[in-house]
Amino acid sequence: MTDEILYRYFRNEATPQEVGEIEAWLDADPAHQSDFDAAHALYNVSELEGRTYMASASSAMSVGSASSSGAQKRGKRHSFWKYAASSAAAVLLAVTAGFLGMEWEQRTVYEDLTARTNVINVPVGERISLTLQDGTGIQMNGGSRLEYPVLFEKDVRKVKLSGEAYLKVARNEKQPFIVETFASDIEVLGTEFNVLADEKNGFFSTVLVSGKVKVTTVADHDGEYEQVILNPDEKVKIVDNHLVVSRVLASDEISWKDGYINLRGVDFVELMHRFESMFGTDILIARNDVPEIGYLSGKIKVSEGIDFALHLLQEACDFTYEKDAATGAVIIK
């Protein structure tokens, strides 16, 4: 059970499916009642202070468990309201503490919420969109992972990203937004940009669509780092452990979020990893050398399928492929 779902319920914004999930979660283990009470108390204290601590996901996000049938929900409704009512004592204590000016309790609430981490993992072959509590919109590509706090700290907004995401950051000059990756930190005030941070395969890049971003590499053992500031239609990559900036068409670089794979300026290995994340298919390069891509531009529509994409790529470079009958993985030869 996540804080987002519970907080949506406390605000009377939970969907019938989410209400069913909360009912099932409470019925599954009596110990969950204390978690429910604690979340309800924290929520009421946050409302007392006039703050919104909630991170909301867009309708593109899916909930893993199935909803209960109508008959099951009617049977559980009475018991669920009993659960909600039983948290009244905890809520009353929280509200009373607020009115009595017990600042240490408010600090505890703040520290607890900023320390809590939400995690979103996107399966390969899928994409999701979500909106954080500050209004920042994020579109995540397949195989990506995002970590963010239930409540951002007052002076900074930090998230951790592995994989690829397009971010449209809500501007707040007093609270800069930082994306932490394995290779660098990307800092912005309010802008639109794309980040690819694939630590497993050693890929990192940031493409700026609008505004400005500052990219700072992770310091090495000697404490040294590199830093660049990007302008729109610029891309930074790590090449031989150094940041290298180039001019690009940002619209090409972010075409994945609309279901397209950009073919311009991408080498074969990176393109195969992009195929894996977009098509949800494992790809193995079973040859000593890596095919060189001749001049190639344009985009491939993901809905056309991986066979169409590979056949098109064969027009630009010399390779063959086959599919493993057991796993469906693509083997490049």
Secondary structure, DSSP 8 states (H G I E B T S, - for coil): --HHHHHHHHTT---HHHHHHHHHHHHH-TTHHHHHHHHHHHHHHHHHTT-----EE-TT---SS----HHHHHHHHHHHHHHHHHTHHHHHHHHHHHHTT-HHHHHHHHHHHHH-EEEEE--TT--EEEE-TTS-EEEE-TT-EEEEESS-BTTBEEEEEEEEEEEE----TTS-EEEE-SSEEEEESS-EEEEEEETTTTEEEEEEEES-EEEEE---TTS---EEEE-TTEEEEEETTEEEEEE--HHHHTGGGGTEEE-TT--HHHHHHHHHHHHT--EEE-SSS-----S--SEEEGGG-HHHHHHHHHTTS---EEE-TTT--EEE-
